[in-house]
Amino acid sequence: MKANFDQISFLTSKQVTRKYSTSFASAVKLLAPSIRQDIYNIYGFVRLADEIVDSFHDYDKKDLFYRFWDDLKHTLDHGISTNPILNAFQITVKKYDIPYEFITSFMNSMEADLSKGDYQSVEEYRQYIYGSADVVGLMCLRVFVGGDADRFEILKHSAMRLGSAFQKVNFLRDLKMDYEQLNRSYFPNTDLAKLDEHSKQDIINEIEADLREGFLGILQLPMEAKLGVYIAYVYYRKLLFKLKKTPSKDILNTRVRVPNYQKLGLFAKCYVDYKLNLI
């Protein structure tokens, strides 16, 4: 029965989330049970696409990616895939009427990672961020508001800014891997080989502005989603704080992390803030 395979697909998406991001998985656990699985389904999809272009170095990544994209199109057209991740994702897409444009924009940014290594202009950079991060935030927002079109439009801008902030923090944290292993440089007009404090601070100022706008949207989220998204926000804000304290010359030589004991403290404080209606 298809229902049995759907359950296997859901479990696969959940396991992918737990395996690849313990921090995100912890935040998802604090979403309402009614929407939790759909966020797993979205994360599983975007993670698999990202892994194809970032990690499968011993294989023909272009062939894998384009076969994945063809399977995605077939899945969305026919409502089923033998790939559990895509099967789970299409269920969420249909349930919340996620626009096809969000999905194609995401895939276009992933496609760029197959060959493009340098973003010279601000426009190129923003287009990549939109596809790789903003639309993921918008997909999740469709779930958070239960498909309510009016509420979605109200919160759309904040969701995009929050997605941008998370992605840019990832870029700054992963400079070493992106630059040395993947030969990528996302920040325009920035010489990563000679990253200085001024250039680093410009990037941080940009991220902090995104986080401020994103936080305004968090305050207006439905209760089912607010705590989980707030925890993700606080975690990334902590990462940014640590990056801010890390000398620019060291950012290319290390990968800043938030230790587990600090994560637990952050999560506990978030829960208290939530219970006291401080968010």
C-alpha positions as CSV (number, residue, x, y, z in Angstrom):
1,M,0.0,0.0,0.0
2,K,1.1,3.5,-0.8
3,A,0.4,4.6,2.8
4,N,3.1,2.2,4.1
5,F,5.6,3.6,1.7
6,D,4.6,7.2,2.7
7,Q,5.4,6.3,6.3
8,I,8.8,4.9,5.3
9,S,9.4,8.1,3.3
10,F,8.5,10.3,6.4
11,L,10.9,8.3,8.6
12,T,13.7,8.6,6.0
13,S,13.3,12.4,5.9
14,K,13.3,12.6,9.7
15,Q,16.4,10.4,9.9
16,V,18.2,12.6,7.3
17,T,17.5,15.7,9.4
18,R,18.8,14.0,12.5
19,K,21.9,12.7,10.8
20,Y,22.9,15.9,9.1
21,S,21.9,18.6,11.6
22,T,21.4,17.8,15.2
23,S,20.8,21.5,15.9
24,F,18.1,21.9,13.3
25,A,16.6,18.5,14.4
26,S,16.4,19.8,18.0
27,A,14.6,22.9,16.8
28,V,12.1,20.9,14.8
29,K,11.2,18.8,17.8
30,L,9.8,21.9,19.4
31,L,7.5,22.6,16.6
32,A,3.9,21.4,17.0
33,P,3.5,17.7,16.1
34,S,1.0,18.7,13.4
35,I,3.7,20.5,11.3
36,R,6.9,18.7,12.4
37,Q,6.9,16.1,9.7
38,D,6.4,18.5,6.9
39,I,9.5,20.5,8.0
40,Y,11.5,17.2,8.1
41,N,10.2,16.6,4.5
42,I,11.4,20.0,3.3
43,Y,14.8,19.6,5.0
44,G,15.3,16.1,3.6
45,F,14.7,17.4,0.1
46,V,17.0,20.5,0.3
47,R,19.7,18.5,2.1
48,L,19.8,15.7,-0.5
49,A,20.1,18.2,-3.3
50,D,22.9,20.1,-1.4
51,E,24.8,16.9,-0.7
52,I,24.8,15.9,-4.4
53,V,26.6,19.1,-5.4
54,D,28.8,19.5,-2.3
55,S,29.8,16.0,-1.2
56,F,29.7,13.3,-3.9
57,H,33.1,14.1,-5.3
58,D,33.9,10.5,-6.4
59,Y,30.9,10.4,-8.7
60,D,29.6,12.3,-11.7
61,K,27.8,15.0,-9.8
62,K,26.2,16.6,-12.8
63,D,24.7,13.3,-13.9
64,L,23.4,12.6,-10.4
65,F,22.0,16.1,-10.0
66,Y,20.2,16.2,-13.3
67,R,18.7,12.7,-12.8
68,F,17.6,13.9,-9.3
69,W,16.0,17.0,-10.9
70,D,14.2,14.9,-13.6
71,D,12.9,12.6,-10.8
72,L,11.7,15.6,-8.9
73,K,9.8,16.9,-11.9
74,H,8.2,13.5,-12.4
75,T,7.4,13.2,-8.7
76,L,5.6,16.6,-8.6
77,D,3.7,15.7,-11.8
78,H,2.6,12.3,-10.7
79,G,2.4,12.4,-6.9
80,I,4.8,9.5,-6.2
81,S,8.5,8.6,-6.3
82,T,10.4,5.5,-5.4
83,N,13.0,7.9,-3.9
84,P,11.6,8.2,-0.3
85,I,12.9,11.8,0.2
86,L,11.2,13.1,-3.0
87,N,8.1,11.1,-2.2
88,A,7.8,12.7,1.3
89,F,8.6,16.2,-0.1
90,Q,5.9,16.1,-2.8
91,I,3.3,15.2,-0.1
92,T,4.2,18.4,1.7
93,V,4.2,20.5,-1.5
94,K,0.7,19.3,-2.4
95,K,-0.6,19.7,1.2
96,Y,0.4,23.3,1.5
97,D,0.3,24.3,-2.2
98,I,4.0,25.3,-2.2
99,P,4.6,27.3,-5.4
100,Y,6.7,25.5,-8.1
101,E,8.7,28.7,-8.5
102,F,10.2,28.2,-5.0
103,I,11.3,24.8,-5.9
104,T,12.8,25.7,-9.3
105,S,14.6,28.7,-7.8
106,F,16.2,26.4,-5.2
107,M,17.3,23.9,-7.8
108,N,18.7,26.7,-10.0
109,S,21.0,27.8,-7.1
110,M,22.0,24.2,-6.5
111,E,22.8,23.8,-10.2
112,A,25.1,26.9,-10.0
113,D,27.1,25.1,-7.3
114,L,28.1,22.5,-9.9
115,S,30.2,25.0,-11.9
116,K,30.1,28.5,-10.5
117,G,32.7,29.3,-7.9
118,D,32.9,33.1,-7.7
119,Y,30.2,35.7,-7.3
120,Q,31.5,39.0,-8.6
121,S,28.3,41.1,-8.4
122,V,25.9,41.8,-5.6
123,E,23.0,40.9,-7.9
124,E,24.5,37.4,-8.6
125,Y,25.0,37.0,-4.8
126,R,21.5,38.0,-4.0
127,Q,20.0,35.7,-6.7
128,Y,22.0,32.8,-5.3
129,I,20.9,33.6,-1.7
130,Y,17.3,33.8,-2.8
131,G,17.3,30.4,-4.4
132,S,19.4,28.6,-1.8
133,A,17.9,30.1,1.3
134,D,15.1,32.6,1.0
135,V,12.8,30.2,-0.8
136,V,13.5,27.5,1.8
137,G,12.3,29.9,4.4
138,L,9.2,30.6,2.3
139,M,8.5,26.8,1.9
140,C,8.6,26.4,5.7
141,L,6.5,29.5,6.1
142,R,3.8,27.9,4.0
143,V,3.7,25.1,6.5
144,F,3.9,27.4,9.6
145,V,0.8,29.4,8.5
146,G,-1.1,26.4,7.4
147,G,-1.4,27.6,3.8
148,D,-3.1,30.9,4.9
149,A,-2.3,33.2,1.9
150,D,-2.9,36.5,3.7
151,R,-0.7,35.6,6.7
152,F,1.9,34.3,4.4
153,E,2.1,37.6,2.5
154,I,2.4,39.5,5.8
155,L,5.3,37.3,7.0
156,K,7.0,36.7,3.7
157,H,9.6,39.5,3.9
158,S,10.7,38.5,7.4
159,A,11.0,34.8,6.4
160,M,13.2,35.6,3.5
161,R,15.5,37.8,5.7
162,L,15.7,35.1,8.3
163,G,16.6,32.5,5.6
164,S,19.2,34.9,4.2
165,A,20.8,35.4,7.7
166,F,21.1,31.7,8.3
167,Q,22.7,31.1,4.9
168,K,25.2,33.9,5.3
169,V,26.2,32.7,8.7
170,N,26.8,29.3,7.2
171,F,28.9,30.9,4.4
172,L,31.0,32.8,7.0
173,R,31.4,29.7,9.2
174,D,32.3,27.4,6.3
175,L,34.7,29.7,4.5
176,K,37.6,27.3,4.9
177,M,35.7,24.3,3.3
178,D,34.0,26.4,0.6
179,Y,37.2,28.2,-0.4
180,E,39.8,25.4,-0.1
181,Q,37.8,22.3,-0.9
182,L,35.0,23.5,-3.2
183,N,36.7,26.5,-4.7
184,R,33.8,28.8,-4.0
185,S,33.6,32.4,-2.9
186,Y,30.1,33.6,-2.3
187,F,30.7,37.1,-0.8
188,P,31.1,39.6,-3.7
189,N,34.0,42.1,-3.7
190,T,35.8,40.2,-0.9
191,D,39.2,38.6,-1.3
192,L,38.8,35.6,1.1
193,A,42.6,34.9,0.9
194,K,43.1,38.3,2.5
195,L,40.0,38.6,4.6
196,D,40.5,41.6,7.0
197,E,38.5,42.9,9.9
198,H,36.8,45.6,7.9
199,S,35.5,43.1,5.3
200,K,34.4,40.7,8.0
201,Q,32.5,43.4,9.8
202,D,30.7,44.5,6.7
203,I,29.5,40.9,6.3
204,I,28.4,40.7,10.0
205,N,26.6,44.0,9.7
206,E,24.6,42.6,6.8
207,I,23.7,39.5,8.7
208,E,22.7,41.4,11.8
209,A,20.3,43.5,9.7
210,D,18.8,40.3,8.3
211,L,18.4,38.8,11.8
212,R,16.6,42.0,13.1
213,E,14.1,41.8,10.2
214,G,13.7,38.1,10.7
215,F,13.0,38.4,14.4
216,L,10.1,40.7,13.7
217,G,8.5,37.9,11.8
218,I,9.1,35.3,14.5
219,L,7.1,37.4,16.9
220,Q,4.1,37.1,14.6
221,L,4.3,33.4,13.9
222,P,1.6,31.0,15.0
223,M,2.2,29.4,18.3
224,E,2.7,26.0,16.6
225,A,5.9,27.3,15.0
226,K,7.2,30.1,17.2
227,L,9.3,28.2,19.7
228,G,11.1,26.0,17.1
229,V,11.9,29.0,14.8
230,Y,13.0,31.1,17.7
231,I,15.4,28.4,18.9
232,A,17.0,28.3,15.4
233,Y,17.2,32.1,15.4
234,V,19.0,32.1,18.8
235,Y,21.4,29.4,17.7
236,Y,22.4,31.3,14.6
237,R,22.7,34.5,16.5
238,K,25.1,32.7,18.9
239,L,27.1,31.4,16.0
240,L,27.4,34.9,14.6
241,F,28.5,36.2,18.0
242,K,31.3,33.7,18.0
243,L,32.3,34.5,14.5
244,K,32.4,38.2,15.4
245,K,34.8,37.4,18.2
246,T,37.0,35.3,15.9
247,P,39.9,37.2,14.3
248,S,39.5,37.5,10.5
249,K,42.8,35.7,10.0
250,D,41.6,32.7,11.9
251,I,38.2,32.3,10.1
252,L,39.9,30.6,7.2
253,N,41.7,28.2,9.5
254,T,38.9,27.0,11.7
255,R,35.2,26.2,11.8
256,V,33.4,27.9,14.6
257,R,30.9,25.7,16.5
258,V,28.5,26.1,19.4
259,P,29.4,23.3,22.0
260,N,26.6,21.0,23.1
261,Y,26.6,22.4,26.6
262,Q,26.0,25.9,25.3
263,K,23.3,24.6,22.9
264,L,21.5,23.1,25.9
265,G,21.7,26.4,27.8
266,L,20.4,28.3,24.8
267,F,17.5,25.9,24.3
268,A,16.6,26.1,28.0
269,K,16.5,29.9,27.9
270,C,14.4,29.9,24.8
271,Y,11.9,27.6,26.4
272,V,11.6,29.9,29.5
273,D,11.2,33.0,27.2
274,Y,8.5,31.2,25.3
275,K,6.6,30.1,28.5
276,L,6.8,33.6,29.9
277,N,5.4,35.0,26.7
278,L,8.6,37.0,26.1
279,I,8.5,36.2,22.4
